[in-house]
């Protein structure tokens, strides 16, 4: 039985899901195809995702295809209670509510896994981590899964490197239909949407410091520049740092940038990217936001140690007042700002990501025995299938190589 905050909120959640579904034509076509084929009928799927309208539509699509679906939220502040209620009303087992304590969050994961899943869709590798630590009794029944975040892929690579990964996991985050669109365009738009609606401050004419220049960081920096900000990028990777320079941004160490920024956005997947020595140099009124999966990129213990008091300045804005009177404003408790203080990525972007997740799960269901226990790259044909469906949905046609061009491409002769 589902555990949600308030079942009476379901009608409002239903409207949100319906709006998202109308802008997710690729997932809709896949759902119809899966329902007709019956290949997921009776399969037990457990999902751990940010529980908002687009993810609810993904869970619904799998449920409509005949799968038995259980869902847990992947972040205590990203669950939308009305969406969770609506999804539960549709017959999906839902275990999530906004503001879950660490104990409740863990209990929800356990409840979702009690479903004894054959297939997993994970966001941050929390399900996989729990299965490989305290719920090893369930490992034998798992055919495989799919992971859609950079942080989750990092954790899975570590698990694989130790020789402990017990089943195949598709690296959906590394798929072209995911990271080239979701990470860049989705994160770029949703992060600044959340920052602007939360603070009600201008971005134009100010300095935005973006820490991390992977695909998510690229999107955040590009959107900041488009809003009129001066952009500084901080990196540890010389390749990414050179990319940022070539894209027209300043590059410098975080300690140097600390005294220049008005907005700071961490997008690294690393812990304590902003810490005491950075806070000590920041200007009065600096806004701190995290767009990485876990709330460890901005050191909250260091902020608390420096502050003489904390105040709620606005919803999702906590002001840390330092001894010298400066105020540093932390958004959404340092959690994923675009989901904890916003609605996440646009529906059209998540249409691609979640369609690729469905293709990945279908691929695992078909090929689990031959894949073996490893992190599996997304086959090119899955990306092309999803992106081709999107072009068709938009009414966009593209060229095809002629037979002569195909032969030329396969030959070493000019």
Secondary structure, DSSP 8 states (H G I E B T S, - for coil): --B-S-GGGHHHHHHHHHHHHHT-HHHHHHHHHHHHH-TTTT-EEEEEE--SHHHHHHHHHHHHTT-EEEEEESSTTT--HHHHHHHHHTT-EEE--TT--HHHHHHHHHHHHTT--SEEEESSSHHHHHHHHT-GGGGGG--EEEE--HHHHHHHHHHHHTT---SEEEEGGGSHHHIIIIIIIIHHHHHHHHHHHHH----TTSEEEEE--SHHHHHHHHHHHHTT-EEEEE-S-HHHHHHHHHTT-EE--HHHHTTT-SEEEE-SS-S-SB-HHHHTT--TT-EEEE-SSSTTSB-HHHHHHHEEEEEEEETTEEEEEETTS-EEEEEGGGSBHHHHSS--S-HHHHHHHHHHHHHHHHHHHHHHHHH-SSEE---HHHHHHHHHHHHHHHT-------HHHHHHHH-S--
